[in-house]
């Protein structure tokens, strides 16, 4: 995954689901893009609050 300010805490269930997705042959890059976009949106919201 790309470097972001925030990190995702991997729970046991997330790890199981992630490994299952890999075994099924799903595109993990899409999942990583969604997580990165979510983290970026969260970062932007905190920046807006501190600016205002």
C-alpha positions in Angstrom: 0.0 0.0 0.0 1.0 3.6 -0.5 2.3 5.6 2.4 -0.3 7.8 4.1 -0.4 9.7 7.3 -2.9 7.2 8.9 -2.5 3.4 9.1 -5.1 0.7 9.1 -5.1 -1.6 12.1 -5.4 -5.1 10.7 -7.9 -7.2 12.7 -7.9 -10.9 12.6 -11.1 -10.9 10.5 -9.6 -8.4 8.0 -6.5 -10.6 7.6 -8.7 -13.6 7.0 -10.8 -11.8 4.4 -7.7 -10.3 2.7 -6.1 -13.7 2.4 -9.4 -15.2 1.1 -9.6 -12.5 -1.5 -6.0 -13.3 -2.6 -6.9 -17.0 -2.9 -9.9 -16.3 -5.0 -7.8 -14.3 -7.4 -9.5 -10.9 -6.8 -7.6 -7.7 -7.7 -6.1 -6.6 -4.4 -4.9 -3.3 -6.0 -8.6 -2.2 -6.1 -9.0 -2.8 -2.3 -5.8 -0.9 -1.6 -7.0 2.0 -3.7 -10.2 2.2 -1.8 -8.4 2.1 1.6 -6.0 4.8 0.4 -8.9 7.0 -0.8 -10.7 6.5 2.4 -7.6 7.5 4.4 -7.0 10.5 2.2 -10.6 11.7 2.7 -10.2 11.3 6.4 -6.9 13.2 6.4 -8.5 16.1 4.4 -11.4 16.3 6.8 -9.0 16.7 9.8 -7.0 19.3 7.9 -10.2 21.4 7.1 -11.2 21.3 10.8 -7.8 22.6 11.9 -7.8 25.3 9.3 -11.3 26.6 10.2 
